[in-house]
Amino acid sequence: MLGAGSWGTTFAKVIADAGHDVVLWARRAEVADEINAGHTNSAYLGDIELSDRIRATADIGSALADARVVVLAVPAQSLRANLARWRPLLREDVVLVSLMKGIEVETGLRMSQVIAEVAEVSQEQVAVVSGPNLAKEIAVGQPTATVVASAGGETAELIAELCANSYFRPYTNTDVVGVEIGGAIKNVIALAVGIADGQGLGDNSKASIITRGLAETSRLALAMGAELHTLSGLAGLGDLVATCASPLSRNRSFGRLLGEGLSLQEAITATTQTAEGVKTAAAVLELGRANGVDLPITQAVVAVLTDRLRVDELAGLLLARKRKTEGPAH
């Protein structure tokens, strides 16, 4: 497990609680020392107790030594540089698992595409885990379901088997595009919901953004080759609702700060964890342009993040769009 933030540590706990030994790589030695000595990662998960099946290290060579399955839980925009350094340490038959929900800004690539390109492995060796997976709820053992997607069915089954336990239920899927697009765009929609919340807007406004956000996500995903049922499932609707509704969501919380009047830099300073939607929004908007898909919520969020739109203008802009039927065009 590469990355000892809240989700990386929690997923290590999930696998350990399923009965498997895990080596968890932490960027900072003091984090690894705390996990080994006290079985906690207080910076991210407070006093939640971790399994003694988890061994932490700040030595990447030790972490990767003969590892058949390597789970990547680093910030999306740092993946390429990190993986390029780690590649010489990987086995040829390695299975690489992405916990990241983002789009690479410079290239517009999904995380699984970056992994396959940089690690020089086939798509069948890459899996993606996504769904309504708020780390702190899972870390205390609250039941949840998730999706493990891979172009290789056997790969998806392998990872599902590794992480299935009494409180964590994985479903498998081969629609990697749909799972990753759903996971990336929901962060952008959550920023919009957070902004609305910070402005004191009610549940009607937020439900409207969530619903139209799902439609926006589905349009882009389908244009990129995804399957519609994926977007109505755990990695689409499920993840979107959890991320937009929960105060535990980093992206919703970040958006709320913007809605309360903080500048982008002030909001970044006030938060300790990465809100992937902040950097992913522009990349998602570019994907929409490249695929001829209109993404009005994403466009508005990007305008707010780049100071081209005031936060108090966001809701009005979305409601001022030309009226049309909600159903399919004829």
PyMOL commands that set and color helices and strands:
alter all, ss='L'
color gray80, all
select helices_A, chain A and resi 6-17+29-38+42-45+60-64+76-89+111-119+123-125+135-139+153-163+176-198+203-223+228-231+234-245+250-259+264-270+276-290+296-305+311-319
alter helices_A, ss='H'
color red, helices_A
select strands_A, chain A and resi 22-25+54-57+69-72+95-98+126-130+144-149+168-173
alter strands_A, ss='S'
color yellow, strands_A
deselect
rebuild
show_as cartoon
